[in-house]
Amino acid sequence: MENEIRTWLSDIKQAIEEINIFLSDKRDFFEFRNDLKTRRAIERNVEIIGEAVNRILKVNPDIEIQNSRKIVDTRNRIIHGYDRVSEEIIWSIVIRDLPKLEIEVKDLLEDADYH
């Protein structure tokens, strides 16, 4: 695996870790919705994840990241269509999709270390 890809995977891993830090342990949607700083911090990290996935796919489109197109599309929507991104969408991504992505990225980084 190319060093650039490993770096971008590490960026994704770090962004997910930061999102987990920003959220309280109880993972309460209403708390999230009412905390502007946390929402913005999480949106920023979702942007970073989407940009990193986009860069990875440009270098190696064969890397298997589930929902990679949706991840990039979400990044684009946050940046270019910021007024069309609801708290519910971001929350759903964080709760449902990021745990899966975290496992995929961890596995890809481990595979890269062994090869």
N, C-alpha and C positions, 0 to 999 in steps of 0.2 A: 504494500500500500504506500502511496506517495506521501511524503511528509506533509504536504499541503492538506491532504484529505484528513490525515491524523490530527492536524491542528484544528481543522474545522469541526471534526467530531468532538474534540476536546472542548471547543467553544460551545457546542450544543450541550454537552454534559455539564459544563459550568453554568450555562443559562438555566438549565433545568434545576440544578442545585440552588441557584439564587431564587428561583420561583418558589421552591419548597421552603426556603428560609423566609421569604416575604409573607407566605401564608401562615396563618396560625395553625396550631395542631388540630383545632376543631374543624378547620376547613368549612367555615360558615359563609355561604353565598352572600347573605345580607351584610355581613361585616365587610366582605370584599367589595361589594357594590358601594358601600358608604365610605370607603377609604380611597380617596382619589390618588394619593401617593402610591399606595400598593397597586392599584389598578394600572397606573402609568408604568410603574416599574415592571410589572408582569408583562404588559403589552410590549415594552421595549425588549424584554428577553424573548418574547415570542417572535418579534422582528428579527432578532439576532439568530434565532434558531432557523427561521425561514431563509434568511440570507445565506447562512452556512450550508443548509441543504441545497439551495440553488447553486452555490459554488461547487459543491461536491458533485452534483449531477452534471454540471458543465464539463468537469474534468473526467468523470467516470460515470456515465449514465447507467452502467450495469450494477452499481452498488445498490443493494436492496435495502431501501428504507420504506417501510409501509406508509402509505398515504403521503409520499414525498410531494406529489403535485399539490395536494390539499395544503400541505405545510407552506409551500412557496406561495400559493394563492392567498393564504391567510396573511402572510407577511405583506404581500402586495396590497391587500384590502386595508390593512392597518395603516400602511404608509400613504396610499393614494386615495383610499375611500374611507378615511378615518371616521367620517360621519355615518357610515353604514355598519360599523362594528359595535355590536351590543355587548354589554357585560355578560349576558347569558352565553354568547358564543365563546368569549374568552374563557369563561368559567368552565364550560363544557370541554374545551380543549385541554385546559389545565387538569381537570379531574379525570377525564376519560382517556385522552390521547397521550399526554406526556408520560405517564407511567410506562406505557408500552414503548414509547420512543426511547425512554431512558434505558430500558433493557436492551433494545436493539443497538443503541450507541455503545453501551458497555460491552456487548458481545463483539461488535465490530472492532472496537479498540483492543479487546483481548485477542481476537484473531490476528490483528495486525502485529501485536507483540510476539506472537508465536511463530509468525512467518518471516 
